[in-house]
Amino acid sequence: MNYYKYDIDCNEYAGIRFDQPECDQVLHTRRRTDPISSEWQPPTAIVVAYEDSLEGDFPCLFDYSNIPIFSQRAWECLEPVIGQDCEPLPFIHPNGQKYLIVHLMGRIDALDEERSELRRSKVDNRVNRVYKYSLKEEMLHGKHLFRLPIESGSDLLVDDLFRETVEKNDLKGLLFNPIPRVQ
């Protein structure tokens, strides 16, 4: 099985950002592991784009690109693959089309830190960069979009089924480079 960092093409496709205090609400989704849709207030996005930027299915959330943002079409295609672990949170996009923040509930402690090649923070000893991954694949059965815990670097990863679903449905805006793996 191949795994990939959730990597958005921010050079080719338009992105978004949120002003305060709405940005705080959006960033809070990254820390929460429980459902939050009942308390969600749809924030209003601001488009961040270059003159020749395209509209994609996965806009980059500038400065926080590992918070997944999907077009409605992307969510409909990927919900059968990831819906059991995620909830869609709507926001207001200036172009009037429907986009969603995908709140990924839960973390999977699937990084084998002993075998991985990584760098730790000198301040709190957390993993702050992984150069080569060794994953505990037995923990990833049925997980096609997942986040490592903050202590293990907090990377957002996807697998081959996620990539294949994106490609089969011609969804635009993600890059798929396999993560470097320990042999």
N, C-alpha and C positions, 0 to 999 in steps of 0.2 A: 504494500500500500504506500502510495506517495502522499506526503503532506506538504502544504504550502502555507506561507504566512498570508493572512488576509491583506492583500496589497492592492491599493487603488491607484489607477492611472490618473494622478492629479495634474499631469502635464497636458494630456489630451482632452480631458473631460472637465466640465465645470464642477465646482464644489460649492459648499455652503458653510456658513458660520451662524452663530447665534450671539446676540448681545446679552449683557447681564440684565436681569437676573435669570433669564431663560437659559443661558449657557450653563449655569449651575445645575438646573434641573436635568438638562441633557447629560452632563458629566456624571451626575448622580446615578444614572442607569448603569454605568460601568462598575460601580461599587456594589450595587444591590443584586442579590441572588434570588429574591422573592418576587412574585408577580406585583406589578405596580400600575397596571392599566386602570384600575378603579380610581386612583388618585391623580392620574396623568392629566395635565392641562396642555393641550397642543401649543407649542411655542411657534413663533414666526421666524423663518429662516431668512438669511440674506445671501444672495448669490455672490460667489467669488469666482470670477471667470476672466480668462484672457480673451482678447478680441476674437480669436478663432476657436475658442473652446466649444466642444460638442456637449449635448445633453446626453448623459449616460444613465444606466440603471443603478449605478452605485456611486452617487456623489461623495466626494471626499469631504469629511467634516474637518476643516482646516484646524491644525494643531492637535487633533484627536482622531486621526484616521483609523484607529482600531475600534471605534464605535461604528458598527455597521449601519449604513443607510441604504435602503433599497427603494427602487421604484415599486409601484403597486404590481406591475407586471413581473418584476423579479421576485417579489414576495409570493405571488400566486404560483410561479414555477418552482420555487424553492421550499415553500411551506411543507409539502409532503416529505421533504428530506430533513428539514431542521425544525419544523413546527412544534415538536414535542418538547424542545428545549428553549424555545424563544417565544416572545410575544411582540406583536407589532404595535408600535406607538406612533400615532399620526402626528404630523406637524404641518404647518402652513408653508407651502413653497410659493414664492412669488410668481412662478409661471402658471399657477393654478392646477398643475398636475398633482396627483397624489403620490407622496413619498412617505416612507416610514422609517423611524429609528427602530432597529431590531434589538430588543432587549434580550440579551443572552443570559438566561438564568443558570446559575451554577458555574462551578469551576471544576476542572478535572486535573488532579495532581498527577499528570502522566509523564512528567519529565524525570528521567532517571538522572539525577544530578551527579551521581558518582561516576557515571560513564560518559556524560555529556562534556563537551569542551565549552566552558563558560567563564564569565567574569562576575565577581561579586562586588557589591558596594562596600567600601571601607567603613561607611557610617553604620549600616545596620545588617551587613552580611547577606542581604537579599541578592538574588540573581538579577543583574541589570543588563546582561547581554549573553546570548547563547550563540556560540560560533558554530558548533556542531551538536546536533540533537541526538539523544538516545531516548526514544519514547517507550513507555510501557504500553504496548499496543493492546494488551489484553484489557486495559481500562477504556479503550476507545471504540469498542464494538458498538455500532449504531450511532456513533457521534460523528457528525459530518461537518459541524462548525462548533469549535470549542475554544475556551480560554483557559490558559494555565493560571494557577493562583498567582497573586501578586508576589509572593515569596519566590516563585520560580520564573519571574520575568514578565508575567501577565500577557504573553504573546497570544494573539488571536490566530488560530490555525483552521484550515479547511482540508478536506481529503479529496480523493479522486472522484467520488460520487458527486460532491458539491461542484467540482470543476466541470465534470461531464454534463451536469444539469445546466450550468451556466452556458457552456458551449453549444449544447444541443438546442437551447432556446434562443441562441444568438443574443444573449444579454451582454451589454457593453459596459466597460469601465474597470474591470478587474484584470490584474496581471497574475499569471500562475508560474512562478519559479519555484521548483521544489526546494524545500529547506535542506541545508547541508546536514547529512546524517553521519554519525559515527559508524564505522564499518565493523 
